[in-house]
Amino acid sequence: MHPLFTPLSGLLRISAQASVLIVLVLAAQGLCGRSLQPRWRCALWVLVLLRLALPWTVPSPASVFNLFKLPTVSRTAPPEPAGWAGLEPPAPGDTPAAAPLPNTERPWLAWIWLAGALGTAGCAGLSHYRIYRRVARQRPLISETTLGLLEDCKALMGISAPVTLIETRAIESPALFGFVRPRLLLPAGLASTFTREELRHVFLHELAHIKRGDVFAGWVMLGLQIVHWFNPLVWLAFNRLRADRELACDALALSRARPGENEAYGLTIVKLLERFSHSVWAPSLAGILEDKQQIRQRINMIARFHHSNRGSALAVALFAGLALITFTDAQQQAIAVATEPSGGDEWNLQERLQEAQAGNQWAAYDLWDAYHRGKHGIQPDPAQAEKWLGEVTKDLWVVRFEPLSGFAPASPGEFLDRINKYSRARSGQSKIGAASFFRTTKQGDKLVGSFLSNYPDQLKASLAKVPGIKVTSAEKITARQFIEYEQSPQESIWDLKAKVKQAQGGDQWAMYDLWDTYYRGKHGVARDAAQADKWLGELVQNVWVVRFEPVGDFAPANPGEFLGRINENSPCRSGRTTIGAASFFRTTKKGDKLVGSFLSTTPDVLKDSLANVPGLKVISSERVTPKQFIEYEQSRQESL
């Protein structure tokens, strides 16, 4: 994927979380009514601005998103089947939710977003330029009386910065233009037709915009609106913010006015509305008649205004409460395999640390994964991630191999089936193992493979037993190379017509690949729900899920220990070109123990194989429906 498209999925999540906050702010304003002073109404919208701008959150049990289950966007492709991945942990990122956000693997979505962002920015830039071009040519007012009144109002508002007063036909209601060198714009003829007191009210209101930094805030709003242009709630929120800031400026102006001046100030607003009803929008403007629909609300507020701190405690509590529940994120939860009850404790940091310190590299990998990606409720910590990555890679090798003679695998499944048929490369050690993290890569017109291993000589000896495979290299891997390797995808020599031909011949790996391609839109093939359903129906015609549990003194704590015991004692991976005697391995927490399962087209063969494994007991064997297959395929490996 082009780097341009990568952040889009994260942006969608930020926008969705901000949408929840917008709804909560609107609800809070509606419930509090007059108890919420204008300045606090605006302050609540500042939370929305921050939520739209911040790219990160901290997991918390207090987060509202523990209730609103927003989709978690994965940074990688959907996980490959465990039958290909062997002892490998699930791919980074969370399991896709039932109702995912739009799939940003489709480049045209990113182009639509970019076009909308550029269009929004272009319209705003053009509006600003038109006003600037006309205002820049205007000479400032030099009337001593008017300028003296402006200076009196600046002193009253506590503003020392120079403010240029300009009368222009570029606007049709008073407005403040710019925040670095602010210009107070008056419609042509206003200074001569309004009384001194009416001008004073206009000046106080516009100077209140300077005092509050509203023009700068307008540019911030524009930047966020450009990025989140696709979200209608963001447009609604910013429209309400502009309306609420007028109320706040009215309140600030009245707090500096003389006692009993409310009615006269309100009459000035009405007079402006009668004489200058049309307002111009630009990000660099902050006017006095921005939202004519809100005039009644403004007049009511002006009429009953009296300077007071009443309701401040409620406002502070509301502000802090909304920040607490929306500036935090949902705690990550373990996801159980479909139809299997989950139980037991969540991921335990102390237990993982003890296991890693005892030399368990699966635990060291899990700690690196947690600190590197911020999983299991742990805040990302580069120092801790680097420490545990060093433990994982201190004696880790990448062993590469290629097919020879008449063996020409076109997919990871074909490659791994041949290895599993002739070699027990997976030795079942509690470390990463003699062979793990299987990867395939296209090299010209053939597919080459690789494993990571702590025991490269043992792995090379195992692969030497596999006909049609030749080891090409064995190299110690660095921390940086490990990260690149761990994130790299499985590749196939993929041809749609050949895949269809294989599937029509009964090859269920090909059926799976076709479903995966049409379901997720891979290999340059567009998503097609009808084709995905067709091949999924073919695939699951004779697929069973076989579940089993440890018994006696066998107590696996992670997928590696579980699969290692199976591979050491049972040739359950038959190497068939169908899904096989055993594939799509999954582990699930059940109370205080870990149970396992495979998908199989030959469940009786698989049960007989598992009967050879000491410490294992088969507990069920059931046919899989299409819906159950999707849930199972997307479920992740669990650990105790």
N, C-alpha and C positions, 0 to 999 in steps of 0.2 A: 504493500500500500504506500502511496506517496505520502511524505511527511506532512503535507498540507491536510490530509484527511484524518491523521491519527488523533488529534485532540477533540474531534467533533463529538465522539461518543461521551467523553467526559463533560463537554459543554452541555449536552442534552440533559445529563443528570443534574448539573448545577442549576440549569433553568427549571427543571422539574421541582427541585427542592425549593428554589425561590418562589415558585408558583404556590406551593403550600404555605409559605410565609406570607405571601400577598393576601391569600384568602384569610389567614389568621389576623392580619393587620386590619383588613376591611371589617371583619367580624368584631374585633376589639373596638374599633372606632364606632361601629353601630351600637354596640352594647353600652359603651361608656357615655356616648352622646355628649351633652354639655359638660359633663364632669371632666372631660379631657380638654385641656387648654390648647389653643392653636399651636403653640410652639412644640407641645408634646405630640400632637397629631403629625407634625412634620418629622419629629425625631423618630417615630416609628417607621417612617419610610426610609430613614437612613439605614435601618437594619436591612431593608430590602436591597439597597445599593451595595452594602457590604456583602450580603449573601450572594449577589450576582457576580461580584468581583473576586471573591475569595475562591481559590481552586481546591482548597482542602478543608476537611472537617475532622473533629476528634470523636471517635466512637464513645457513646455514653448511654447508660440505661435511662437517662432522662430525656433522650432525644425523641421528638415526635415521630421520627422516621422508624422507630421500632413498631409504630402502629401503621404508618403509611409505608408499606413495603414497596419502595421504588426499586425498579430493576437495577441490578449491579452490572455495570458494563465491563466485560472482560477485555483485558489488554491483548489477548491472543485469540487465535482461532479456537473453535470448540474442540474439546479433548478428543484425541484419537482413541480408538478402541484399545482396552487394556490388553487384548490378545496381541497387539502389535507392540505395546509399550513395555510389556514384561513387568519387571519390578519397579518401573518408573512411577514416581508419584504423579498425581494429576497435574495437568498443565496449569501455569500460573493464571490467576484470575478466578472469579467465582462462577459457579454453575449458572447457566442462563435461566432467567425467570420464566414463568409461564406466559407472561405478557411482556416480552422484551421491548426495549426502546428500539427505534428504527435502526436497522442494520447498517452501520457506517462502513461496512465493507463494500458498499455500492458507491463507487466514486461519484455518480451523478448527484447523490444527495449532498455531497460536499460542494459540488459545483453550484447547486441551487442555493446552498447557504451562502457561498461566496458572492454569488450574483446579488442576492438580497442584501447582504452587508454592504457591498459596493454601491448598490442603488440607494440605500438609506443614507450612506455617507455622502453620496453625490448630491442628493436633494438638499440635505442640511447644509453642505458646503456652498451650494449655489444660493440658497436663501441668505446665508451670512454675507456672501460676497456682494449680492445686490444691495443690501443695506449699507455695507461698508463703503462701497463705491460712491453711493450718494451722500453718505454722512461725511466722508473724508473731504469732500469739496465744500462743505458748509463752513462758514465763519461762525465762531462762537458769539453768543449774545454779550453785549458790552453795557447793557443798561445797569447803571450803578445801583438803582433801587432793587432790581430783581436779583443781581449778584449779591447785594448786601443781605437780602432775605435768605438766599441760599446758604451764605456763610453762617447766619444765625441758626439755621436749621442744622447745619453740620456740627456746630458747637453743641447744640441741644442733643444730637445723636451721638456725640463723642467720636466724630470722624475727622481726621486731620489730613487725609489724602486729598490731593487736588481733584476736583470734579469739574469737567468742562460742560457748560450749559449751551445747548444748540437747539435752535428752532428749525424744523425741517419738514418737508412734505413727504419724506420717505416713510413716515409712520403716521397713524391716525389716532393714536392715544399715547399718553406719556409712557416712556420706557427708559430703562437703564441699559446702556450698550457698553459691553466690555468690562473686564475686571482688572486688567493691568493698568490701563489708563481710562477709567470710567468716564463715559459721556452721558449726561442726563438729557435725553431727547424730548422735546416738546413739539406737538403738532403746530403747524403754522397758524398764527393768530391766537394761540391759547394764552400767551403771556399778557396780551393786551385786552382780552375779553374776560379773564378771570380776575376776581378781586385778590387783594394781598393775602387774605386769610385762606381763600381757596387754593392759591398757589402754595401757601405754606403747607396745606394738607397734602398736596401732590408731592412736594419736596420731601416731606417727612416719610411718606410711603416709599418713594424711590430710594431715599437714603437708607431706609430699613433693609432694602435688598442688598446694599453694599455692606451694611453692618452684619448681615447674616451670610454673606458670601454666596448669594443665590445664582449669580451669573456663572461663577466657577462650578457650582453644583450642576448648573444646566449643561455645561460641557461634559461633566462626568456622566450625567444621565444620557447624553447623546452617545458617548462611547459605549456604554452598556447596551443602549438600544440598538446600536449597529451590530453588536455581537449577538444579541438575543432578539433580533428583529422578528424571528419566526414565532415568538411567544406572545399571543394576544394579551395575556395577563400582565406582561411587562408594559405594554402600551397603556393598558388601563391604569396600572399602578403609577406610571409617570404622569399621566393626565391628572390623576387624583392628587399627586404630590404637588403639581403646579397650582392646583386649586387651593390646597391646604397652605402652601407658602404665601398665597395672597392673604389668607386669614391671619397667618402669623405676622406678616408685615403690617396689616391693619392694627393688630394688637400691639405690636412694638411701637408703631407711630402714635397710637392713642396713649400709650404709657408715658410718652415724652410730651404729649399735648397738655394744654391747660385743663384743669378740672371742669367738667360740664361741657366739654367741646365735642362730645360724642355725636350729638345731633347735627352740628354744623359739618363735621367730617363726613357723616353719612350722606348729607345733602350734596357735598362735593362729588362723592362717588356717583350719585344719581345724575348730577349735572354732566359729568364726564360721559356717562352712559348715553345721555340724550344727545350730546353734541358730537361725540367721537365713538360711534358704536362699533367700528370695524378695527380689529387688532391684527397685527402681523406677527407670525411666529418665526423665530430664529433661535438657535442655541445660545447666541450671544446676547439675547434680549431678556429682560425681566420687566414686564409691564405692570400696569395697575388694573387693566381690564382683560386679563388673560382668559378668564372663564366666565362669560356673561351668564351662563346657566346657574352660576353659584351666587349671583348678586343678592338674591333674597336671603340666603344663608349669611352672607357677609353683613348685610344691613341689620339682620337680627342680632348678630354677634356684636356689631358696633353699638347698637342701641342699649344692650345690657352690659357692655364692657365696664369693668372696674378692676384696677390693678390689684392682683391678689395671687398668693401662692397656693390657693385652695386646690386640692386635687393632685398636688405634686407627688405625695407619697404613693398614691394609686398609680400615677403615671410611671414613676421610677420602678415600682414593682412589676408593672406590665411590660416595660421595656426590658428589664432584666430577665423576666420569665420567658418572653419570646426569644430573646437571645440564647438563653440556656437550652431551649428545646429545639431551636432551628439552626444554631451554629454548631451543633453536634450531629453526629451521624449514628445510624443504627449499629448496634453491636452485631458482629458477625455471628451467625448461628451455624451449627453443623447441619448438613443436609443429609437425610437418611435415604437409603435405597428405597424405591417405590415398593409399597405393600409390606415393608419390613419395619416394625416398630423400633424406635430409637430410644436410648436411655443412657444412664451412666453420666459421668461428669464430662464437662466440656474439656477442650484442650488444656493441659496443665503445664504451665511454664516450668515449675520446679521439677516435675518429673522428667520433662524433656532435658533440662539442664543436667540432672543426675545421670541420665542415660548417655548424653553426649560426653560428659566428663569421664564416663566409664569406657569410652571408646566406640560407642554406637554411632556410626556415621549417618545412618538414617535420621537419628535424632539431631545430629549436627546440621544435616541438610534442612530438616524441618525448622530449626532455629534460624538458620540463614534465611529461609523462605519467609518466616514470620517477620523478622526484623527488616528484610530487604523490601518486602511488599506491604508491610503493615497489616498482617493478618491476625486472626484470633484476638482482636481487640488490642493488639500491641502497636504502639506508635512506631513508625519507621525510625530506625537508629542505624545510620551508616557505619558507625564504629563497631557496634555489636554484629552487624551483618558481615562486615569484613573479617572480624575475629572468627566467626563460625564458618565462613567460606574458606578461610585458611585451614581450618580443621578438616573440612570436607576434601580439599584438594591437595593435602600435604603428601599423599601417596596414591594419587589417582592418575590413571593412564587412559588415553583414547586409543583403542585398537580398531584399525580400519581394514576392510576386506572387500573383495569384489568377486562377482560370478565368473566362472570359466566354462569352457566347452559348450555343451548344449543347454546349460542352465541360464535362462534369461528372465529373471523376475521383473515384473512390470509394476508391482505394488509392494509395500512393506509386508503385507500379509503373506505373499508368496515367499519372500525372502526369509521371514521368521519361521514359517512352517517348515522349510527345508532344514533350518538349523535345529529346531525343536525335535524333528524326526530322528536326526542322526547324532545329536550331541546334547549332553546335559550341561550346557554352558552355564546355566543358572545354578550355582552350587548351593544356595540357601544359606550362605553366611549372613550374620547379622549386620555386617558392614554393607556397603553398597553392593558388594557381591562380585563373583567372578565375571558376571556380565549384567549390565543394567544400562538404562538410558539409551535404548536402541534408537538409531537414527538411519534414515536412508536419504541419499542425495543423488540427484541426476549428474552424471558425468558423461557428457556427449550423448551417445545413444544407448547407454546402459545405466543401471541403477547400482550404486555401491552402498555398502553399509558400514556401520561403526557401533561399538559399544564403549561405555566407560567401565573401567575395572580397577580394582585394587590388586588384582592378581593377573597381570598381563601374560605371564608365561603359561599359567594354568588355562587361561582363556584361549591362547593361541593353540595349545595342545588339544583343547576341546574342538575348536573350529577345524583343526587338521583332519578330524574324523568325518567332516561333512563333504561329500562329493560335490564338485562343481563350485567350491568356494576357496579362495586363496587370500591369506592375510597379506596385506600390502605394507602396513606400518604399525608401529606401536610407539607412542610419544607421551611423555609426561605432560599433563595439562596444567595451564596456569589458571589463576582465579578469573581473569578476564575471559579466557577461552571457555572456561566452564559456564559462565553466564551466557555467552553467545551460543554455546552448544545446547544448554538447557532450554533456551528460548527458541531454538531452531525448529522448524516444522518437519514432519515426515513428508518426503517427496515421492511421487510416483511417475512412471513413464505412462502418462495418461492419454488415452485415445478413446473418445466417446463411442465410435462405431465398434471398436474392438471390445470395449467394456460391455456394450449391449449384446454383442455376439456371445461373449463369455457368460453373461447372465442368462441369456436364452438357452444356453447349454447346461444350465443348472448350477453354475458357480455362484455360491451365495456370498463370497467375498465381493464379487463383481456387483451383485444385487445391492449389497451394503454400500459400496462405493457410489453406485448410481443414485441411491436414495440420499446419501450424504451430499452428493453434488447438487441435486435438484432442491434439496431441503435447505441447504445453506448458501447456494450460489457459488460454487467453487470451480476451479479449473477453467475459468472464463465462461462458464455456462450460467445463464440467467436462472434465477429461482423459478420453479414451476411446481406448484402445489399438487396438481393432478399427476404429474410424472413421479413426484416424490411419493405420493400415496400408492401409486401403482407398484413401484419397486419395493416399498416397505411391505405391501401386502404379499408380494412374492417372497420376500426375505423371511417373514415370520410364519409362513405356512407350517413349518415344522421346527420351530425353535422353542426350547424349554429353558426355564431357569431352575438350576439345581442349587439348593442351599445346604450349607453344612456348618457345623460348629466344632470347636475344640472340646475335647473331653480329657479326663485324667489330669496329668501334670503339664499338659501342653497349654500354655497361656500366651498366645501371640499378642503383642501390643501394637503392631503396625503391619501394613500390607506385606512388607518385605519378609518378615518372619513367617507369616502365614504361607506365602507363595513359595518361600524357600523350602519349607517342610514338604510341601506337595511335590515340587520339582525334584527333590532329593529322593523321594520314595515311590513316585508314580509316574509312568510315561503317559500322563493324561493328555498331553498335547500331541495329537495323533498326526499332525501334518497334513490332514486332508485339505483339499482346495475349497471345501465348504467352510462354514463357520467353525467346524471341527468338533472334536470330542470335548474340548474345553476352550473357551475364549471369553473376552469381556469380563475379566476377573474384577470383582468388587468386594470391599469389606465394609461392614456396618456395625456400629455399636449397638449392643443389645444388653442392657443392664450394665454389669461390670465386666463383660467380655466382648470379644470381637468375633463376629460370625462372617462367613464368606459365602460367595455365590459365583457361579459361572453360567453363561449361556451355552447351550449345546444343541446340536441337531441329532445327537445320539446319546440321550440321557442315560440309557441303561449301560452303555459302554463307560460313560463318565462315572456313574455310581460304582461300577465294578473297579475302576481305576482308583477312585478315592478310598475304597475299602482296603486298599493296600497301604494306606498312609496311617501309621500309628498316631493316635491322639485326635483322629477326626471321625465325625459321625454325620452322615447325610440325614437331614431333617425334613426336606420336602423336594418335590419335583413337579413343576407346573408349566403348562403351556403359556406362552407370552402373547399378549395381544399387541397390535401396532402401538396403541397409546402407552402400554407398559414398556415396550421396547424403547420408545423415545425417552421416557422418564429414566429408564435404567441406563441407557447409553449416556445421558447427560449427568447422571449422578456421579459424585466424586468418591475417591477412596477415603475411608475414615480410619483414624487411629485412636487408641486409648491414650 
